[in-house]
Amino acid sequence: MLKTCSLIKMNSKKKPTETMYLRPCETISKRSRKKRCVVPKEAEAETEAEAEANEEEEAPVIMIDEGDHLDVKAFLSSKYRDYLITTKGGEVVPIDSLEGKYVVVSCFLLPFDLDSIETSICRCIEALFAQLSVQGIADSVKLVVVGKVAPRSRVANFDRFFRMLSLNCLAIPYSDSKSRDRVCKTLELSEWDQPCLVVHPNGKVLQLSDQFLTSYGAQSFPFTEQHCHNIVIQDEIIKNRIRSINSPVSLGELLQCDSLSQIADGNTSIPTSDLDQVVVGIYLCFDGFRKGGFMFDLQDIHRKCLDKGYKFEIVLIPVPFGRYSDPISFYDRIKKSALKNTTSSSWWTISFSDIVCRSLWRLFYCDEKDELIILPRRGCPGDLYGRHMATVYGADAYPFTTDVIVEKKVK
C-alpha cells in the first residue's frame, strides 16, 4: 500500500505542526478517523425575532469520511438562515447558489500572523483560483471561508481577515457565531490544524484537510484522489527523465516556459532552447538571502567554473512556500540578494508560477533547503543532487553529477 511522508514544520506560534508532503509515486491517503458533521434540522418558517427568542434546537450529529455524501447546503445554513454573504461588500447570496458546484470550505482561527501557515494556505487558495480563471472554470468552484475567534483572543477583525484573501468569496455571516463555531468544531479546527472540506457537485466528500492545497496549489482541481495520484506519477516521470539519456527532459519543458530573463539585466532574455547544449544548474532557492547560505557558495563555485573556461548557466527559481506570506515579494527579495554578489550574465530566472515552483518543490520532499538540479548537455544524465556535489567537491566536480564523481574516484 502506498504511504505518505510527514515532515515536522514550525509555524509562527512555535508549536510543531505536522504537514504532509508526498514522496514520489505516493498518494494522499484517506484520513482514518471520521469527521463529525452537523446537519441542521429543517424548520418551519419563523420570523427573525421569534428565532432569536427561541432556543435553537441541537442539530443531529452524523459521521462522514472521504467518499461519503454530504448535504453541503444544509451544512452551511442554519435553522433561521438560508444564505451566505460575500467577503467584499457583504452582499447576501442564497445558499442555493452552491447547487451543482464544487464547494471548498476553509476554516481559519483568527487572528493570525502574516507569516503563519494560515497565510500560506490563503496564498494556495489564491493560486488555485487564479489557475481556474485562466482555464475559464472559476465559476464552477465556490469558496466558503469560516473564521473562528481563537480562545485566547478577545478581538478578531473580520475585515482585515478578508482583505488578506484577495478573492471575493462567500462566508457565514459574522453575526451567526453559532453556525461558524459549529462548522469549525465539526471540521476540528484547532491552533495547529486548518481543515479544508471539498465537496463534489454530486455531494461526494473529496477532501477533509488542507494537505492537497499545500502539496498541489494551483494544480489541485478537480480535487480527487486519482487526480492527486496522477500528479505524483508525473513528478516521478520527470525525476527519471532528468537522470535519463534516452528521453531527457529539456529546460523549457521542466520550467514550462519558452524564455528566460537575465538577473543582471531584466531587459535581456533568451530562449530556453539556447541553453540545451550547455550545463545548466536550476537553483531552487528557499532561503538564499541568509548570510552564509548556499547562494554565496554557489556564486563562488560558479565564478571558479567560468575562470576554468567551463560553460555553466544558473537558473534561479525562488521557492516561496512555507514561511512567507507574499510569493511575489519573496521572489523579488531573492533576485535582489542574487544581484548583490554577482554581475554575471550567466544567471537567469523566470516569472513566478505557482505550478512550476511547487512542482520543483515536490521533487525534494519539501525539506526547506536550497537545492541544485543539474541539466547537462544533451546525451548526458542529469542529477537531482547537484548541491551536494558542488558543496563537497567544488568546481572540480563540474558538471556536478554523480557519474562524474564516480568516474573521477575510479580513476
C-alpha positions as CSV (number, residue, x, y, z in Angstrom):
1,M,0.0,0.0,0.0
2,L,1.3,3.5,-0.8
3,K,2.2,5.5,2.2
4,T,2.9,9.2,2.9
5,C,5.8,11.1,4.2
6,S,5.3,13.6,7.0
7,L,7.8,16.3,7.9
8,I,7.6,18.4,11.1
9,K,7.5,22.1,10.4
10,M,7.3,25.0,12.8
11,N,4.6,27.6,12.4
12,S,4.7,31.1,13.8
13,K,3.2,30.0,17.1
14,K,6.2,27.9,17.9
15,K,4.1,24.8,18.1
16,P,5.1,21.9,15.8
17,T,2.7,21.3,13.0
18,E,2.6,18.1,11.1
19,T,2.2,18.8,7.4
20,M,2.1,16.0,4.9
21,Y,4.2,16.1,1.8
22,L,4.4,13.4,-0.8
23,R,7.3,11.3,-1.9
24,P,7.4,10.1,-5.5
25,C,4.7,7.6,-6.5
26,E,2.7,8.2,-3.3
27,T,-0.8,9.5,-2.9
28,I,-2.6,11.3,-0.2
29,S,-4.2,8.6,1.9
30,K,-7.7,8.9,3.4
31,R,-7.8,10.1,6.9
32,S,-8.5,7.2,9.1
33,R,-10.6,9.0,11.7
34,K,-14.1,10.0,11.0
35,K,-15.2,13.7,10.8
36,R,-18.2,14.8,12.7
37,C,-20.7,16.6,10.5
38,V,-23.6,18.6,11.9
39,V,-26.6,18.9,9.7
40,P,-29.3,21.4,10.9
41,K,-32.9,20.1,11.0
42,E,-35.4,21.6,8.7
43,A,-37.6,24.1,10.5
44,E,-40.8,25.8,9.8
45,A,-40.6,29.4,8.7
46,E,-40.3,31.8,11.6
47,T,-39.6,35.5,11.9
48,E,-36.1,36.5,12.9
49,A,-37.5,38.0,16.1
50,E,-39.1,34.7,17.0
51,A,-35.9,32.8,16.1
52,E,-33.9,34.9,18.5
53,A,-36.5,34.5,21.2
54,N,-36.5,30.7,20.9
55,E,-33.7,28.5,22.0
56,E,-32.1,26.8,19.0
57,E,-32.5,23.0,19.0
58,E,-29.5,20.8,18.9
59,A,-28.7,19.5,15.4
60,P,-28.2,15.8,14.9
61,V,-24.6,14.7,14.5
62,I,-23.5,12.2,11.9
63,M,-20.1,10.9,10.9
64,I,-18.5,11.5,7.4
65,D,-15.3,10.5,5.7
66,E,-13.8,11.0,2.3
67,G,-16.1,9.3,-0.2
68,D,-19.2,9.8,1.9
69,H,-22.0,12.2,0.7
70,L,-22.9,15.4,2.4
71,D,-25.7,18.0,2.0
72,V,-23.3,20.9,1.9
73,K,-26.1,23.5,1.7
74,A,-27.7,22.2,4.9
75,F,-24.3,22.0,6.5
76,L,-23.6,25.7,5.9
77,S,-27.0,27.0,6.6
78,S,-28.9,27.1,9.9
79,K,-32.4,26.8,11.2
80,Y,-33.0,30.5,10.6
81,R,-30.6,31.3,7.7
82,D,-30.6,30.1,4.1
83,Y,-28.0,32.4,2.7
84,L,-24.3,33.3,2.8
85,I,-22.6,36.7,2.4
86,T,-19.8,37.9,0.1
87,T,-16.5,38.9,1.7
88,K,-16.3,42.0,-0.4
89,G,-19.3,44.2,0.4
90,G,-21.3,41.8,2.5
91,E,-23.9,41.1,-0.2
92,V,-26.4,38.3,0.6
93,V,-26.1,35.2,-1.6
94,P,-28.8,32.4,-1.5
95,I,-27.4,29.1,-0.2
96,D,-28.9,27.5,-3.3
97,S,-26.2,29.2,-5.4
98,L,-24.0,26.3,-4.3
99,E,-26.1,23.8,-6.3
100,G,-24.1,22.0,-8.9
101,K,-20.8,23.5,-7.8
102,Y,-17.6,22.2,-6.3
103,V,-17.7,23.7,-2.7
104,V,-14.4,24.4,-0.8
105,V,-15.0,25.2,2.9
106,S,-11.8,26.5,4.5
107,C,-11.7,27.3,8.3
108,F,-9.3,29.8,9.9
109,L,-8.6,30.6,13.5
110,L,-8.5,34.4,14.0
111,P,-6.4,36.5,14.2
112,F,-3.2,35.1,12.7
113,D,0.2,36.5,11.7
114,L,1.2,37.3,8.2
115,D,4.0,34.7,8.2
116,S,1.8,31.9,9.7
117,I,0.8,28.7,8.0
118,E,-2.8,30.1,7.7
119,T,-1.5,32.9,5.4
120,S,0.3,30.3,3.3
121,I,-2.9,28.4,2.8
122,C,-4.6,31.7,1.8
123,R,-1.9,32.1,-0.9
124,C,-2.5,28.5,-2.0
125,I,-6.2,29.2,-2.4
126,E,-5.5,32.4,-4.4
127,A,-3.1,30.5,-6.7
128,L,-5.8,27.8,-7.2
129,F,-8.5,30.3,-8.2
130,A,-6.1,32.2,-10.5
131,Q,-5.4,29.0,-12.4
132,L,-9.2,28.2,-12.5
133,S,-9.7,31.7,-14.0
134,V,-7.1,31.0,-16.7
135,Q,-8.9,27.8,-17.5
136,G,-12.2,29.6,-17.6
137,I,-13.8,27.4,-15.0
138,A,-13.5,29.5,-11.8
139,D,-17.3,29.8,-11.5
140,S,-17.6,26.0,-11.1
141,V,-15.9,26.2,-7.7
142,K,-17.3,28.1,-4.8
143,L,-15.1,29.0,-1.8
144,V,-16.7,29.5,1.6
145,V,-14.4,30.8,4.4
146,V,-15.3,30.3,8.0
147,G,-13.5,32.4,10.7
148,K,-13.5,31.5,14.4
149,V,-12.0,33.7,17.1
150,A,-9.2,32.0,18.9
151,P,-10.0,31.1,22.6
152,R,-7.3,33.4,24.0
153,S,-8.2,36.3,21.7
154,R,-10.8,38.9,22.5
155,V,-10.9,40.7,19.2
156,A,-10.9,39.3,15.6
157,N,-11.0,41.9,12.8
158,F,-13.0,40.1,10.1
159,D,-12.5,42.9,7.6
160,R,-8.7,42.6,8.0
161,F,-9.0,38.8,7.6
162,F,-11.0,39.1,4.3
163,R,-8.6,41.7,3.0
164,M,-5.7,39.1,3.4
165,L,-7.6,36.9,1.0
166,S,-7.9,38.9,-2.2
167,L,-10.8,36.8,-3.6
168,N,-14.4,37.8,-3.3
169,C,-15.6,34.6,-1.8
170,L,-18.5,33.5,0.4
171,A,-18.7,33.4,4.2
172,I,-21.1,32.6,7.0
173,P,-22.3,36.0,8.4
174,Y,-20.3,37.4,11.3
175,S,-23.5,37.6,13.4
176,D,-24.2,33.8,13.1
177,S,-21.5,32.8,15.6
178,K,-23.3,29.5,16.4
179,S,-23.0,28.3,12.8
180,R,-19.4,29.4,12.4
181,D,-18.5,27.6,15.7
182,R,-20.5,24.6,14.6
183,V,-18.7,24.2,11.2
184,C,-15.3,24.8,12.7
185,K,-15.9,22.3,15.5
186,T,-17.3,19.8,13.0
187,L,-14.1,20.0,10.9
188,E,-11.9,20.1,14.0
189,L,-10.3,23.4,13.5
190,S,-7.5,23.9,16.1
191,E,-4.5,26.1,16.6
192,W,-2.4,23.6,14.6
193,D,-4.8,22.2,12.1
194,Q,-6.5,24.3,9.4
195,P,-9.1,22.0,7.9
196,C,-10.4,22.3,4.3
197,L,-13.5,20.4,3.2
198,V,-14.1,19.9,-0.5
199,V,-17.5,18.6,-1.8
200,H,-18.2,17.4,-5.3
201,P,-21.3,18.8,-7.1
202,N,-22.9,15.5,-6.6
203,G,-22.3,15.8,-2.8
204,K,-19.4,13.4,-2.5
205,V,-16.7,14.4,0.0
206,L,-13.4,14.7,-1.8
207,Q,-11.1,16.2,0.8
208,L,-11.1,16.8,4.6
209,S,-7.8,18.6,5.2
210,D,-5.6,21.3,3.6
211,Q,-2.9,18.9,2.6
212,F,-3.9,18.8,-1.1
213,L,-3.6,22.6,-1.2
214,T,-0.1,22.7,0.3
215,S,1.1,19.8,-2.0
216,Y,-0.6,20.9,-5.3
217,G,-1.6,24.5,-5.0
218,A,-2.9,25.7,-8.4
219,Q,-3.0,22.2,-9.7
220,S,-5.4,21.0,-7.1
221,F,-8.6,21.0,-9.3
222,P,-10.6,18.7,-9.5
223,F,-9.5,17.6,-6.0
224,T,-10.0,13.9,-6.5
225,E,-7.6,11.2,-5.1
226,Q,-7.0,10.0,-8.6
227,H,-6.0,13.4,-9.8
228,C,-3.5,13.8,-7.0
229,H,-2.1,10.4,-7.7
230,N,-1.6,11.3,-11.4
231,I,0.4,14.4,-10.4
232,V,2.7,12.3,-8.2
233,I,3.2,9.8,-11.1
234,Q,4.1,12.7,-13.4
235,D,6.6,14.0,-10.8
236,E,8.3,10.6,-10.7
237,I,8.5,10.5,-14.5
238,I,10.1,14.0,-14.6
239,K,12.7,12.8,-12.0
240,N,13.5,9.8,-14.0
241,R,13.9,11.8,-17.2
242,I,16.3,14.2,-15.6
243,R,18.6,11.2,-15.0
244,S,17.9,9.6,-18.3
245,I,20.0,9.7,-21.5
246,N,17.3,8.2,-23.8
247,S,14.5,10.6,-23.0
248,P,15.9,13.6,-21.2
249,V,13.7,16.5,-20.1
250,S,14.5,19.8,-21.7
251,L,14.9,23.1,-19.7
252,G,11.8,24.6,-21.4
253,E,9.7,21.5,-20.6
254,L,10.8,21.5,-17.0
255,L,10.2,25.2,-16.4
256,Q,7.1,25.2,-18.6
257,C,8.3,28.4,-20.5
258,D,10.0,29.4,-23.7
259,S,12.4,32.1,-22.5
260,L,14.5,33.2,-19.5
261,S,15.2,36.7,-18.1
262,Q,18.7,37.7,-17.1
263,I,19.0,38.7,-13.5
264,A,21.8,41.3,-14.1
265,D,19.7,43.0,-16.8
266,G,16.0,42.4,-16.7
267,N,15.6,43.6,-20.3
268,T,17.7,40.8,-21.6
269,S,16.1,37.4,-22.4
270,I,17.0,34.3,-24.3
271,P,15.0,31.2,-25.5
272,T,15.4,28.3,-23.1
273,S,16.4,26.2,-26.2
274,D,19.7,28.2,-26.3
275,L,20.8,26.5,-23.1
276,D,20.2,22.9,-24.2
277,Q,23.8,22.4,-25.3
278,V,25.4,23.7,-22.0
279,V,25.4,22.7,-18.4
280,V,22.5,24.3,-16.5
281,G,22.1,24.4,-12.8
282,I,18.4,25.0,-11.7
283,Y,18.9,26.7,-8.3
284,L,15.8,26.1,-6.1
285,C,16.2,28.9,-3.5
286,F,14.3,28.5,-0.2
287,D,16.5,30.8,1.9
288,G,19.1,32.3,-0.4
289,F,19.4,35.7,1.2
290,R,20.6,34.2,4.6
291,K,24.2,35.1,5.3
292,G,26.4,32.1,4.7
293,G,23.7,30.3,2.8
294,F,24.2,28.2,-0.3
295,M,23.7,31.1,-2.6
296,F,27.1,32.5,-1.7
297,D,28.8,29.1,-2.1
298,L,27.2,28.7,-5.5
299,Q,28.2,32.1,-6.7
300,D,31.8,31.3,-5.7
301,I,31.8,27.9,-7.4
302,H,30.2,29.5,-10.5
303,R,32.9,32.1,-10.7
304,K,35.6,29.4,-10.5
305,C,33.9,27.4,-13.2
306,L,33.9,30.4,-15.5
307,D,37.6,31.1,-14.7
308,K,38.4,27.5,-15.8
309,G,36.6,28.0,-19.1
310,Y,33.6,25.8,-18.2
311,K,30.2,26.8,-19.6
312,F,27.8,26.9,-16.7
313,E,24.5,28.7,-16.6
314,I,22.4,29.2,-13.5
315,V,18.6,29.5,-13.5
316,L,17.4,30.9,-10.2
317,I,13.9,29.7,-9.1
318,P,12.8,31.2,-5.7
319,V,10.5,28.8,-3.9
320,P,8.3,30.9,-1.6
321,F,6.4,28.2,0.3
322,G,6.1,27.5,4.0
323,R,7.1,30.7,5.8
324,Y,6.5,33.5,3.5
325,S,3.2,35.3,3.1
326,D,3.7,37.0,-0.3
327,P,5.3,34.9,-3.0
328,I,5.9,37.9,-5.3
329,S,7.7,39.9,-2.6
330,F,9.8,36.8,-1.7
331,Y,10.7,36.3,-5.4
332,D,11.9,39.9,-5.7
333,R,13.9,39.7,-2.5
334,I,15.7,36.6,-3.7
335,K,16.6,38.2,-7.0
336,K,17.9,41.3,-5.3
337,S,20.0,39.1,-3.0
338,A,21.5,37.3,-6.0
339,L,22.4,40.7,-7.6
340,K,24.4,41.8,-4.6
341,N,27.1,39.3,-5.2
342,T,27.1,38.6,-8.9
343,T,27.0,40.6,-12.1
344,S,27.4,37.5,-14.2
345,S,25.4,37.3,-17.4
346,S,25.0,33.6,-16.8
347,W,22.4,33.9,-14.1
348,W,18.8,33.7,-15.3
349,T,15.2,33.5,-13.9
350,I,11.6,33.2,-14.8
351,S,8.4,34.9,-13.7
352,F,6.7,33.5,-10.7
353,S,4.5,30.5,-11.4
354,D,2.9,28.6,-8.6
355,I,2.6,25.4,-10.7
356,V,6.3,25.4,-11.7
357,C,7.7,26.4,-8.3
358,R,5.5,23.9,-6.4
359,S,6.2,21.1,-8.9
360,L,10.0,21.6,-8.4
361,W,9.4,21.9,-4.6
362,R,7.8,18.5,-4.5
363,L,10.9,16.9,-6.1
364,F,12.8,17.4,-2.9
365,Y,10.2,16.4,-0.4
366,C,9.8,20.0,0.8
367,D,12.6,19.9,3.3
368,E,13.1,23.7,3.1
369,K,16.7,24.0,2.0
370,D,18.3,25.2,-1.2
371,E,18.8,22.6,-3.9
372,L,20.5,22.4,-7.3
373,I,19.2,20.4,-10.2
374,I,21.8,19.7,-12.9
375,L,20.7,19.5,-16.5
376,P,23.8,18.6,-18.5
377,R,24.5,18.8,-22.2
378,R,22.3,16.5,-24.3
379,G,23.4,12.9,-24.2
380,C,24.5,13.1,-20.6
381,P,22.5,12.1,-17.5
382,G,21.4,14.9,-15.1
383,D,21.4,14.9,-11.4
384,L,18.9,16.0,-8.7
385,Y,21.5,16.5,-6.0
386,G,23.9,18.9,-7.6
387,R,24.2,20.9,-4.4
388,H,25.9,18.0,-2.6
389,M,28.3,17.5,-5.5
390,A,29.1,21.2,-5.7
391,T,29.5,21.8,-2.0
392,V,31.6,18.7,-1.3
393,Y,33.9,18.7,-4.4
394,G,33.7,22.4,-5.6
395,A,34.4,23.5,-9.1
396,D,36.5,20.3,-9.7
397,A,33.2,18.3,-9.7
398,Y,31.9,20.1,-12.8
399,P,29.4,19.4,-14.2
400,F,28.3,18.2,-10.7
401,T,26.7,14.9,-11.4
402,T,27.1,11.6,-9.6
403,D,28.5,9.9,-12.7
404,V,31.4,12.4,-12.9
405,I,32.3,11.9,-9.3
406,V,32.3,8.1,-9.6
407,E,34.4,8.3,-12.8
408,K,37.0,10.5,-11.0
409,K,37.0,8.3,-8.0
410,V,37.6,5.2,-10.2
411,K,40.5,6.9,-12.0
